Amino acid sequence: MPESTTRLPDLVRAARGEPVDRTPVWFMRQAGRSLPEYRAARGGTAMLEACRTPELVAEITVQPVRRYGVDAAVLYSDIVVPLHAAGVDVDIVPGTGPVVASPVRTAADVAALPGPDDLDLAFLVDAVRLTRAELGATPLLGFAGAPFTLASYLVEGGPSRDHARTKSLMLAEPDLFATLLSKVADLTSAFLRTQVEHGAAAVQLFDSWAGALARPDYERHVAPHSARVLAEVAEVPGADGRPVPRIHFGVGTQDLLVSMARAGGDVAGVDFHLTLADAVDRLAAAGLARPVQGNLDPALLLAPWDVVAARATDVLRDGLRAPGHVFNLGHGVLPATDPDQLARLTDLVHAFDRDAERERLGR
């Protein structure tokens, strides 16, 4: 018999637009360089090796839950891990980011890309299992990079400021580009589905580079592939027999907010370039009212606490306008962030009196 929704974690309920006891909160990149325990645990281990070591993944994933008491852990991983797990020669170079040894730029290159049958995800299964055992009642968020972002790394060969090669391929050879994104979507879908099958209570599809695109190009060339990934994840039932909530997030995507919502997902992730109130209004005007996630500017965490508290309270109030709200930053935690700021911010979010504030605002 499916588990009662009243027993589900606040994060899952908020992501479904259901009543919550308090606004749930987690932070993108909450497990990472801002934590001294992360630096100690990882030591000199290379990033991709760390992401493929189940015991280390579990330890790093759980660290911010122990320290902050956040309402979800996000699986410690990197967006290029599925490519690496399928056999693509990619490395994460310190100070540079993901670097692909042989960029994908021709029909032959695309044809030679591995498929989901080439994925070796035994490490992922073990990592999710070990992490779930450590987390207890705290939900685990699955994580993967969206097809366009992964394709951009493949085409560019590494990080890019203008994504010129990627855009050129997309516009000059749209059929080939569609084949590339379809193959990448196969890997992303398998990677996310595996996380859900073994215990992830929600997932986030993260499109780092979609903000580089004009809306018509995104809608024509990119959205269908992200939509397929999100739809295929919804086919895997969660612990209560229902599809797990799917968060769809991109960076610099304020002009793509509605387009990304149409592409799928239960929660619209909102980055810091747009106020949460504006995001909620845009979605509602498009007939796409849904829960939102976000969106405090991560740079504000370097400011004095009174500044952080005031802006965070504004975000919490704006979140009341939506069917549901998961508090988060509008991008990842910056490495220079003081962990004590995140601890205070978590406490502030948890102390926010949603009912009293609704009454005060007449909502």
FITI-399744 format. One record per residue (C-alpha): residue number from 1; residue in one letter; z, y, x. Coordinates in Angstrom, 1 decimal. Example, Ala and Ser with C-alpha at 12.3 -4.5 7.8 and 13.67 -1.06 7.14 Angstrom:
# residues 2
<pos: 1 code: a pz: 7.8 py: -4.5 px: 12.3>
<pos: 2 code: s pz: 7.1 py: -1.1 px: 13.7>
END
This chain:
# residues 363
<pos: 1 code: m pz: 0.0 py: 0.0 px: 0.0>
<pos: 2 code: p pz: -0.9 py: 3.4 px: 1.5>
<pos: 3 code: e pz: 2.0 py: 5.4 px: 2.9>
<pos: 4 code: s pz: 3.3 py: 8.2 px: 0.7>
<pos: 5 code: t pz: 2.0 py: 11.6 px: 1.7>
<pos: 6 code: t pz: 5.6 py: 12.9 px: 1.6>
<pos: 7 code: r pz: 6.3 py: 10.8 px: 4.7>
<pos: 8 code: l pz: 3.3 py: 11.9 px: 6.7>
<pos: 9 code: p pz: 3.8 py: 14.4 px: 9.5>
<pos: 10 code: d pz: 3.6 py: 18.1 px: 8.7>
<pos: 11 code: l pz: 0.5 py: 18.4 px: 10.9>
<pos: 12 code: v pz: -1.4 py: 15.7 px: 8.9>
<pos: 13 code: r pz: -0.3 py: 17.3 px: 5.6>
<pos: 14 code: a pz: -1.2 py: 20.8 px: 6.7>
<pos: 15 code: a pz: -4.6 py: 19.6 px: 7.9>
<pos: 16 code: r pz: -5.2 py: 18.1 px: 4.4>
<pos: 17 code: g pz: -4.0 py: 21.2 px: 2.6>
<pos: 18 code: e pz: -0.9 py: 19.5 px: 1.3>
<pos: 19 code: p pz: 2.6 py: 21.1 px: 1.1>
<pos: 20 code: v pz: 4.6 py: 21.1 px: 4.4>
<pos: 21 code: d pz: 8.2 py: 21.5 px: 5.3>
<pos: 22 code: r pz: 7.3 py: 24.0 px: 8.0>
<pos: 23 code: t pz: 4.2 py: 25.3 px: 9.7>
<pos: 24 code: p pz: 3.2 py: 22.7 px: 12.3>
<pos: 25 code: v pz: 2.3 py: 23.8 px: 15.8>
<pos: 26 code: w pz: 0.7 py: 22.3 px: 18.9>
<pos: 27 code: f pz: -1.2 py: 24.1 px: 21.8>
<pos: 28 code: m pz: -4.5 py: 23.3 px: 23.3>
<pos: 29 code: r pz: -4.0 py: 22.4 px: 27.0>
<pos: 30 code: q pz: -0.2 py: 22.0 px: 26.3>
<pos: 31 code: a pz: -0.3 py: 19.1 px: 28.7>
<pos: 32 code: g pz: -1.5 py: 20.7 px: 31.9>
<pos: 33 code: r pz: -1.1 py: 23.0 px: 34.9>
<pos: 34 code: s pz: 1.4 py: 25.3 px: 33.2>
<pos: 35 code: l pz: 4.0 py: 22.4 px: 33.4>
<pos: 36 code: p pz: 5.8 py: 21.6 px: 36.6>
<pos: 37 code: e pz: 6.3 py: 18.0 px: 35.4>
<pos: 38 code: y pz: 2.6 py: 17.7 px: 34.9>
<pos: 39 code: r pz: 2.0 py: 18.8 px: 38.5>
<pos: 40 code: a pz: 4.6 py: 16.4 px: 39.7>
<pos: 41 code: a pz: 3.3 py: 13.4 px: 37.7>
<pos: 42 code: r pz: -0.4 py: 13.9 px: 38.7>
<pos: 43 code: g pz: 0.3 py: 14.7 px: 42.3>
<pos: 44 code: g pz: -2.9 py: 14.2 px: 44.3>
<pos: 45 code: t pz: -4.5 py: 12.1 px: 41.7>
<pos: 46 code: a pz: -8.1 py: 13.2 px: 40.9>
<pos: 47 code: m pz: -8.7 py: 14.4 px: 37.4>
<pos: 48 code: l pz: -11.0 py: 11.6 px: 36.2>
<pos: 49 code: e pz: -8.8 py: 9.0 px: 37.8>
<pos: 50 code: a pz: -5.7 py: 10.5 px: 36.0>
<pos: 51 code: c pz: -7.6 py: 10.4 px: 32.7>
<pos: 52 code: r pz: -8.4 py: 6.7 px: 33.2>
<pos: 53 code: t pz: -4.9 py: 5.6 px: 34.2>
<pos: 54 code: p pz: -3.1 py: 4.7 px: 30.9>
<pos: 55 code: e pz: 0.4 py: 5.0 px: 32.2>
<pos: 56 code: l pz: -0.3 py: 8.5 px: 33.5>
<pos: 57 code: v pz: -2.2 py: 9.5 px: 30.4>
<pos: 58 code: a pz: 0.8 py: 8.5 px: 28.3>
<pos: 59 code: e pz: 3.3 py: 10.3 px: 30.5>
<pos: 60 code: i pz: 1.3 py: 13.5 px: 30.6>
<pos: 61 code: t pz: 0.5 py: 13.5 px: 26.9>
<pos: 62 code: v pz: 4.1 py: 13.2 px: 25.9>
<pos: 63 code: q pz: 5.5 py: 15.8 px: 28.3>
<pos: 64 code: p pz: 5.0 py: 18.8 px: 26.1>
<pos: 65 code: v pz: 6.5 py: 17.0 px: 23.1>
<pos: 66 code: r pz: 9.7 py: 16.4 px: 25.1>
<pos: 67 code: r pz: 9.8 py: 20.0 px: 26.4>
<pos: 68 code: y pz: 8.8 py: 22.0 px: 23.4>
<pos: 69 code: g pz: 9.2 py: 19.8 px: 20.3>
<pos: 70 code: v pz: 5.7 py: 20.5 px: 19.2>
<pos: 71 code: d pz: 4.4 py: 18.7 px: 16.1>
<pos: 72 code: a pz: 1.6 py: 16.8 px: 17.8>
<pos: 73 code: a pz: 0.7 py: 15.4 px: 21.1>
<pos: 74 code: v pz: -3.0 py: 15.8 px: 22.2>
<pos: 75 code: l pz: -4.4 py: 12.9 px: 24.2>
<pos: 76 code: y pz: -4.7 py: 13.9 px: 27.9>
<pos: 77 code: s pz: -8.4 py: 13.7 px: 28.6>
<pos: 78 code: d pz: -11.4 py: 15.7 px: 29.6>
<pos: 79 code: i pz: -14.6 py: 16.3 px: 27.7>
<pos: 80 code: v pz: -16.7 py: 14.4 px: 30.3>
<pos: 81 code: v pz: -14.6 py: 11.3 px: 30.2>
<pos: 82 code: p pz: -16.9 py: 9.5 px: 27.7>
<pos: 83 code: l pz: -19.9 py: 10.2 px: 30.0>
<pos: 84 code: h pz: -18.0 py: 8.8 px: 33.0>
<pos: 85 code: a pz: -16.8 py: 5.8 px: 31.0>
<pos: 86 code: a pz: -20.4 py: 5.0 px: 30.1>
<pos: 87 code: g pz: -21.5 py: 5.1 px: 33.7>
<pos: 88 code: v pz: -22.9 py: 8.6 px: 34.2>
<pos: 89 code: d pz: -22.3 py: 9.8 px: 37.7>
<pos: 90 code: v pz: -20.1 py: 12.8 px: 36.9>
<pos: 91 code: d pz: -17.1 py: 14.2 px: 38.8>
<pos: 92 code: i pz: -14.6 py: 17.0 px: 38.1>
<pos: 93 code: v pz: -14.7 py: 19.2 px: 41.2>
<pos: 94 code: p pz: -11.5 py: 21.3 px: 41.8>
<pos: 95 code: g pz: -12.3 py: 25.0 px: 41.4>
<pos: 96 code: t pz: -15.7 py: 24.2 px: 39.9>
<pos: 97 code: g pz: -15.4 py: 21.8 px: 36.9>
<pos: 98 code: p pz: -17.6 py: 18.9 px: 35.8>
<pos: 99 code: v pz: -20.6 py: 18.2 px: 38.1>
<pos: 100 code: v pz: -23.3 py: 15.8 px: 37.2>
<pos: 101 code: a pz: -25.0 py: 14.1 px: 40.3>
<pos: 102 code: s pz: -28.4 py: 13.7 px: 38.6>
<pos: 103 code: p pz: -29.0 py: 16.3 px: 35.9>
<pos: 104 code: v pz: -30.9 py: 15.3 px: 32.8>
<pos: 105 code: r pz: -34.0 py: 17.3 px: 32.3>
<pos: 106 code: t pz: -37.0 py: 15.0 px: 31.5>
<pos: 107 code: a pz: -37.9 py: 12.4 px: 28.9>
<pos: 108 code: a pz: -37.3 py: 9.7 px: 31.5>
<pos: 109 code: d pz: -33.8 py: 11.1 px: 32.3>
<pos: 110 code: v pz: -32.9 py: 11.1 px: 28.6>
<pos: 111 code: a pz: -34.2 py: 7.6 px: 28.2>
<pos: 112 code: a pz: -32.1 py: 6.4 px: 31.1>
<pos: 113 code: l pz: -28.9 py: 7.7 px: 29.6>
<pos: 114 code: p pz: -26.4 py: 4.9 px: 28.7>
<pos: 115 code: g pz: -25.5 py: 4.1 px: 25.1>
<pos: 116 code: p pz: -22.3 py: 3.2 px: 23.4>
<pos: 117 code: d pz: -22.6 py: -0.4 px: 24.4>
<pos: 118 code: d pz: -22.2 py: 0.7 px: 28.0>
<pos: 119 code: l pz: -18.9 py: 2.4 px: 27.3>
<pos: 120 code: d pz: -15.9 py: 0.8 px: 29.0>
<pos: 121 code: l pz: -13.0 py: 2.0 px: 26.9>
<pos: 122 code: a pz: -10.3 py: -0.5 px: 27.8>
<pos: 123 code: f pz: -8.4 py: 2.3 px: 29.6>
<pos: 124 code: l pz: -8.5 py: 4.4 px: 26.4>
<pos: 125 code: v pz: -7.2 py: 1.6 px: 24.2>
<pos: 126 code: d pz: -4.3 py: 1.1 px: 26.5>
<pos: 127 code: a pz: -3.6 py: 4.8 px: 26.9>
<pos: 128 code: v pz: -3.5 py: 5.4 px: 23.1>
<pos: 129 code: r pz: -1.3 py: 2.3 px: 22.7>
<pos: 130 code: l pz: 1.2 py: 3.3 px: 25.4>
<pos: 131 code: t pz: 1.3 py: 6.9 px: 24.2>
<pos: 132 code: r pz: 1.9 py: 6.0 px: 20.6>
<pos: 133 code: a pz: 4.8 py: 3.8 px: 21.7>
<pos: 134 code: e pz: 6.4 py: 6.8 px: 23.5>
<pos: 135 code: l pz: 5.8 py: 9.3 px: 20.7>
<pos: 136 code: g pz: 7.6 py: 7.6 px: 17.8>
<pos: 137 code: a pz: 7.1 py: 9.6 px: 14.7>
<pos: 138 code: t pz: 5.2 py: 12.5 px: 16.4>
<pos: 139 code: p pz: 1.4 py: 12.2 px: 15.6>
<pos: 140 code: l pz: -1.2 py: 11.8 px: 18.3>
<pos: 141 code: l pz: -4.3 py: 13.9 px: 18.2>
<pos: 142 code: g pz: -7.5 py: 12.4 px: 19.5>
<pos: 143 code: f pz: -9.9 py: 14.6 px: 21.4>
<pos: 144 code: a pz: -13.5 py: 14.7 px: 22.5>
<pos: 145 code: g pz: -16.2 py: 17.2 px: 23.5>
<pos: 146 code: a pz: -18.9 py: 18.0 px: 21.0>
<pos: 147 code: p pz: -22.5 py: 16.8 px: 21.7>
<pos: 148 code: f pz: -23.9 py: 20.2 px: 22.6>
<pos: 149 code: t pz: -21.2 py: 20.9 px: 25.2>
<pos: 150 code: l pz: -21.7 py: 17.5 px: 26.8>
<pos: 151 code: a pz: -25.4 py: 17.8 px: 26.8>
<pos: 152 code: s pz: -25.1 py: 21.2 px: 28.4>
<pos: 153 code: y pz: -23.2 py: 19.7 px: 31.3>
<pos: 154 code: l pz: -25.8 py: 17.0 px: 31.6>
<pos: 155 code: v pz: -28.8 py: 19.4 px: 31.6>
<pos: 156 code: e pz: -27.2 py: 22.2 px: 33.8>
<pos: 157 code: g pz: -25.6 py: 19.7 px: 36.2>
<pos: 158 code: g pz: -22.3 py: 21.6 px: 35.9>
<pos: 159 code: p pz: -20.8 py: 24.7 px: 34.4>
<pos: 160 code: s pz: -23.2 py: 27.5 px: 33.5>
<pos: 161 code: r pz: -22.8 py: 31.2 px: 32.5>
<pos: 162 code: d pz: -26.1 py: 31.4 px: 30.6>
<pos: 163 code: h pz: -27.0 py: 27.8 px: 29.7>
<pos: 164 code: a pz: -30.6 py: 28.7 px: 30.5>
<pos: 165 code: r pz: -31.9 py: 25.2 px: 31.3>
<pos: 166 code: t pz: -30.2 py: 23.9 px: 28.2>
<pos: 167 code: k pz: -31.6 py: 26.5 px: 25.9>
<pos: 168 code: s pz: -35.0 py: 26.2 px: 27.4>
<pos: 169 code: l pz: -35.1 py: 22.5 px: 26.8>
<pos: 170 code: m pz: -33.8 py: 23.0 px: 23.3>
<pos: 171 code: l pz: -36.5 py: 25.5 px: 22.4>
<pos: 172 code: a pz: -39.4 py: 24.2 px: 24.4>
<pos: 173 code: e pz: -38.9 py: 20.5 px: 23.7>
<pos: 174 code: p pz: -36.9 py: 20.2 px: 20.5>
<pos: 175 code: d pz: -37.6 py: 16.6 px: 19.8>
<pos: 176 code: l pz: -36.5 py: 15.6 px: 23.3>
<pos: 177 code: f pz: -33.4 py: 17.8 px: 22.9>
<pos: 178 code: a pz: -32.6 py: 16.1 px: 19.6>
<pos: 179 code: t pz: -32.9 py: 12.7 px: 21.3>
<pos: 180 code: l pz: -30.5 py: 13.9 px: 24.0>
<pos: 181 code: l pz: -27.9 py: 15.1 px: 21.6>
<pos: 182 code: s pz: -28.3 py: 12.0 px: 19.5>
<pos: 183 code: k pz: -27.5 py: 9.8 px: 22.5>
<pos: 184 code: v pz: -24.5 py: 12.0 px: 23.5>
<pos: 185 code: a pz: -23.3 py: 11.9 px: 19.9>
<pos: 186 code: d pz: -23.3 py: 8.1 px: 20.0>
<pos: 187 code: l pz: -20.9 py: 8.2 px: 22.9>
<pos: 188 code: t pz: -18.7 py: 10.9 px: 21.4>
<pos: 189 code: s pz: -18.4 py: 9.1 px: 18.1>
<pos: 190 code: a pz: -17.5 py: 5.8 px: 19.8>
<pos: 191 code: f pz: -14.9 py: 7.6 px: 21.9>
<pos: 192 code: l pz: -13.2 py: 9.3 px: 18.9>
<pos: 193 code: r pz: -13.4 py: 6.3 px: 16.7>
<pos: 194 code: t pz: -11.7 py: 4.2 px: 19.3>
<pos: 195 code: q pz: -8.8 py: 6.7 px: 19.4>
<pos: 196 code: v pz: -8.4 py: 6.6 px: 15.6>
<pos: 197 code: e pz: -8.7 py: 2.8 px: 15.5>
<pos: 198 code: h pz: -5.7 py: 2.5 px: 17.9>
<pos: 199 code: g pz: -3.4 py: 5.1 px: 16.4>
<pos: 200 code: a pz: -4.6 py: 8.7 px: 16.6>
<pos: 201 code: a pz: -3.4 py: 10.5 px: 13.4>
<pos: 202 code: a pz: -6.0 py: 13.3 px: 13.7>
<pos: 203 code: v pz: -8.8 py: 14.3 px: 16.0>
<pos: 204 code: q pz: -10.3 py: 17.5 px: 17.4>
<pos: 205 code: l pz: -14.0 py: 17.9 px: 18.2>
<pos: 206 code: f pz: -14.2 py: 20.7 px: 20.8>
<pos: 207 code: d pz: -17.4 py: 22.6 px: 21.4>
<pos: 208 code: s pz: -16.8 py: 24.7 px: 24.5>
<pos: 209 code: w pz: -20.3 py: 26.1 px: 24.8>
<pos: 210 code: a pz: -21.6 py: 26.4 px: 21.2>
<pos: 211 code: g pz: -20.7 py: 30.1 px: 21.3>
<pos: 212 code: a pz: -23.7 py: 30.6 px: 23.6>
<pos: 213 code: l pz: -26.1 py: 30.0 px: 20.8>
<pos: 214 code: a pz: -27.5 py: 32.1 px: 18.0>
<pos: 215 code: r pz: -26.6 py: 30.9 px: 14.6>
<pos: 216 code: p pz: -30.1 py: 29.7 px: 13.6>
<pos: 217 code: d pz: -30.4 py: 27.7 px: 16.8>
<pos: 218 code: y pz: -27.0 py: 26.2 px: 16.3>
<pos: 219 code: e pz: -27.7 py: 25.2 px: 12.7>
<pos: 220 code: r pz: -31.1 py: 23.7 px: 13.5>
<pos: 221 code: h pz: -30.6 py: 22.0 px: 16.8>
<pos: 222 code: v pz: -26.8 py: 21.3 px: 17.2>
<pos: 223 code: a pz: -25.0 py: 21.2 px: 13.9>
<pos: 224 code: p pz: -26.6 py: 17.9 px: 12.6>
<pos: 225 code: h pz: -25.3 py: 16.0 px: 15.7>
<pos: 226 code: s pz: -21.7 py: 17.3 px: 15.4>
<pos: 227 code: a pz: -21.9 py: 16.6 px: 11.7>
<pos: 228 code: r pz: -22.8 py: 13.0 px: 12.4>
<pos: 229 code: v pz: -19.9 py: 12.6 px: 14.8>
<pos: 230 code: l pz: -17.4 py: 14.0 px: 12.3>
<pos: 231 code: a pz: -18.8 py: 11.9 px: 9.4>
<pos: 232 code: e pz: -18.6 py: 8.7 px: 11.5>
<pos: 233 code: v pz: -15.0 py: 9.4 px: 12.5>
<pos: 234 code: a pz: -14.2 py: 9.8 px: 8.8>
<pos: 235 code: e pz: -15.3 py: 6.2 px: 8.2>
<pos: 236 code: v pz: -12.3 py: 4.9 px: 10.2>
<pos: 237 code: p pz: -9.2 py: 4.8 px: 8.0>
<pos: 238 code: g pz: -5.9 py: 6.2 px: 9.3>
<pos: 239 code: a pz: -2.5 py: 4.7 px: 9.0>
<pos: 240 code: d pz: -2.3 py: 5.6 px: 5.3>
<pos: 241 code: g pz: -5.8 py: 4.2 px: 4.5>
<pos: 242 code: r pz: -7.4 py: 7.7 px: 4.2>
<pos: 243 code: p pz: -9.7 py: 9.3 px: 6.8>
<pos: 244 code: v pz: -7.7 py: 11.1 px: 9.5>
<pos: 245 code: p pz: -8.0 py: 14.9 px: 9.5>
<pos: 246 code: r pz: -10.8 py: 16.2 px: 11.7>
<pos: 247 code: i pz: -10.5 py: 19.6 px: 13.4>
<pos: 248 code: h pz: -13.7 py: 21.3 px: 14.4>
<pos: 249 code: f pz: -13.2 py: 24.0 px: 17.1>
<pos: 250 code: g pz: -15.5 py: 26.1 px: 19.3>
<pos: 251 code: v pz: -15.0 py: 28.9 px: 21.8>
<pos: 252 code: g pz: -16.6 py: 32.2 px: 21.1>
<pos: 253 code: t pz: -17.9 py: 30.9 px: 17.8>
<pos: 254 code: q pz: -16.8 py: 33.6 px: 15.5>
<pos: 255 code: d pz: -20.4 py: 34.1 px: 14.3>
<pos: 256 code: l pz: -20.7 py: 30.3 px: 13.9>
<pos: 257 code: l pz: -17.5 py: 29.8 px: 11.9>
<pos: 258 code: v pz: -19.1 py: 29.2 px: 8.6>
<pos: 259 code: s pz: -21.9 py: 27.1 px: 10.1>
<pos: 260 code: m pz: -19.4 py: 24.9 px: 11.9>
<pos: 261 code: a pz: -17.4 py: 24.5 px: 8.7>
<pos: 262 code: r pz: -20.6 py: 23.4 px: 6.9>
<pos: 263 code: a pz: -21.2 py: 20.9 px: 9.7>
<pos: 264 code: g pz: -18.0 py: 19.1 px: 8.8>
<pos: 265 code: g pz: -14.4 py: 18.7 px: 9.6>
<pos: 266 code: d pz: -11.3 py: 19.2 px: 7.4>
<pos: 267 code: v pz: -9.8 py: 22.0 px: 9.5>
<pos: 268 code: a pz: -11.7 py: 25.1 px: 10.8>
<pos: 269 code: g pz: -10.4 py: 25.8 px: 14.3>
<pos: 270 code: v pz: -10.4 py: 29.5 px: 14.9>
<pos: 271 code: d pz: -10.5 py: 31.0 px: 18.4>
<pos: 272 code: f pz: -9.0 py: 34.3 px: 19.4>
<pos: 273 code: h pz: -12.1 py: 36.4 px: 19.0>
<pos: 274 code: l pz: -11.5 py: 36.7 px: 15.2>
<pos: 275 code: t pz: -8.4 py: 37.4 px: 13.3>
<pos: 276 code: l pz: -7.2 py: 34.4 px: 11.2>
<pos: 277 code: a pz: -7.3 py: 36.6 px: 8.1>
<pos: 278 code: d pz: -10.9 py: 37.4 px: 8.7>
<pos: 279 code: a pz: -11.7 py: 33.7 px: 9.3>
<pos: 280 code: v pz: -10.0 py: 32.7 px: 6.1>
<pos: 281 code: d pz: -11.9 py: 35.4 px: 4.1>
<pos: 282 code: r pz: -15.3 py: 34.4 px: 5.6>
<pos: 283 code: l pz: -14.7 py: 30.7 px: 4.8>
<pos: 284 code: a pz: -13.6 py: 31.5 px: 1.2>
<pos: 285 code: a pz: -16.6 py: 33.8 px: 0.7>
<pos: 286 code: a pz: -18.9 py: 31.0 px: 1.7>
<pos: 287 code: g pz: -17.2 py: 28.6 px: -0.7>
<pos: 288 code: l pz: -15.7 py: 26.7 px: 2.2>
<pos: 289 code: a pz: -11.9 py: 27.4 px: 1.7>
<pos: 290 code: r pz: -10.1 py: 24.9 px: 3.9>
<pos: 291 code: p pz: -7.1 py: 24.6 px: 6.2>
<pos: 292 code: v pz: -7.4 py: 26.6 px: 9.5>
<pos: 293 code: q pz: -6.0 py: 26.2 px: 13.0>
<pos: 294 code: g pz: -5.1 py: 28.9 px: 15.4>
<pos: 295 code: n pz: -5.2 py: 31.4 px: 16.8>
<pos: 296 code: l pz: -2.9 py: 33.4 px: 19.1>
<pos: 297 code: d pz: -4.7 py: 34.8 px: 22.1>
<pos: 298 code: p pz: -3.4 py: 32.6 px: 25.0>
<pos: 299 code: a pz: -3.4 py: 35.7 px: 27.3>
<pos: 300 code: l pz: -0.7 py: 37.2 px: 25.1>
<pos: 301 code: l pz: 1.7 py: 34.6 px: 26.4>
<pos: 302 code: l pz: 1.8 py: 36.5 px: 29.7>
<pos: 303 code: a pz: 3.1 py: 39.6 px: 27.8>
<pos: 304 code: p pz: 6.7 py: 40.4 px: 27.0>
<pos: 305 code: w pz: 8.3 py: 38.3 px: 24.3>
<pos: 306 code: d pz: 8.5 py: 41.0 px: 21.7>
<pos: 307 code: v pz: 4.7 py: 41.4 px: 21.9>
<pos: 308 code: v pz: 4.2 py: 37.6 px: 21.6>
<pos: 309 code: a pz: 6.6 py: 37.4 px: 18.7>
<pos: 310 code: a pz: 5.0 py: 40.2 px: 16.7>
<pos: 311 code: r pz: 1.5 py: 38.9 px: 17.1>
<pos: 312 code: a pz: 2.5 py: 35.3 px: 16.4>
<pos: 313 code: t pz: 4.2 py: 36.4 px: 13.2>
<pos: 314 code: d pz: 1.0 py: 38.1 px: 12.1>
<pos: 315 code: v pz: -0.9 py: 34.8 px: 12.7>
<pos: 316 code: l pz: 1.7 py: 32.9 px: 10.6>
<pos: 317 code: r pz: 1.4 py: 35.4 px: 7.8>
<pos: 318 code: d pz: -2.4 py: 35.2 px: 7.9>
<pos: 319 code: g pz: -2.2 py: 31.4 px: 7.8>
<pos: 320 code: l pz: -0.6 py: 31.6 px: 4.4>
<pos: 321 code: r pz: -3.9 py: 32.8 px: 3.0>
<pos: 322 code: a pz: -5.5 py: 29.4 px: 3.7>
<pos: 323 code: p pz: -5.0 py: 26.1 px: 1.9>
<pos: 324 code: g pz: -3.2 py: 24.9 px: 5.1>
<pos: 325 code: h pz: -2.4 py: 26.2 px: 8.5>
<pos: 326 code: v pz: -1.8 py: 24.5 px: 11.9>
<pos: 327 code: f pz: -0.5 py: 27.1 px: 14.4>
<pos: 328 code: n pz: -2.2 py: 27.0 px: 17.7>
<pos: 329 code: l pz: -3.6 py: 29.3 px: 20.4>
<pos: 330 code: g pz: -7.2 py: 30.6 px: 20.1>
<pos: 331 code: h pz: -8.0 py: 28.6 px: 23.3>
<pos: 332 code: g pz: -6.1 py: 26.6 px: 25.9>
<pos: 333 code: v pz: -2.8 py: 27.4 px: 27.6>
<pos: 334 code: l pz: -3.5 py: 29.4 px: 30.7>
<pos: 335 code: p pz: -2.1 py: 27.9 px: 34.0>
<pos: 336 code: a pz: 0.1 py: 31.0 px: 34.7>
<pos: 337 code: t pz: 1.9 py: 30.7 px: 31.4>
<pos: 338 code: d pz: 5.7 py: 30.4 px: 31.6>
<pos: 339 code: p pz: 6.7 py: 27.2 px: 29.8>
<pos: 340 code: d pz: 9.7 py: 29.1 px: 28.4>
<pos: 341 code: q pz: 7.4 py: 31.3 px: 26.4>
<pos: 342 code: l pz: 5.8 py: 28.3 px: 24.8>
<pos: 343 code: a pz: 9.2 py: 26.9 px: 24.0>
<pos: 344 code: r pz: 10.3 py: 30.2 px: 22.3>
<pos: 345 code: l pz: 7.0 py: 30.4 px: 20.5>
<pos: 346 code: t pz: 7.4 py: 26.8 px: 19.1>
<pos: 347 code: d pz: 10.9 py: 27.8 px: 17.8>
<pos: 348 code: l pz: 9.5 py: 30.9 px: 16.2>
<pos: 349 code: v pz: 6.8 py: 29.0 px: 14.4>
<pos: 350 code: h pz: 9.3 py: 26.4 px: 13.2>
<pos: 351 code: a pz: 11.7 py: 29.1 px: 12.0>
<pos: 352 code: f pz: 9.1 py: 31.0 px: 10.0>
<pos: 353 code: d pz: 10.1 py: 30.9 px: 6.3>
<pos: 354 code: r pz: 6.9 py: 30.2 px: 4.5>
<pos: 355 code: d pz: 8.4 py: 30.5 px: 1.0>
<pos: 356 code: a pz: 10.2 py: 33.7 px: 1.7>
<pos: 357 code: e pz: 7.2 py: 35.3 px: 3.2>
<pos: 358 code: r pz: 5.0 py: 34.2 px: 0.3>
<pos: 359 code: e pz: 7.4 py: 35.8 px: -2.1>
<pos: 360 code: r pz: 7.5 py: 39.0 px: 0.0>
<pos: 361 code: l pz: 3.7 py: 39.2 px: 0.1>
<pos: 362 code: g pz: 3.4 py: 38.3 px: -3.6>
<pos: 363 code: r pz: 1.4 py: 35.1 px: -3.0>
END
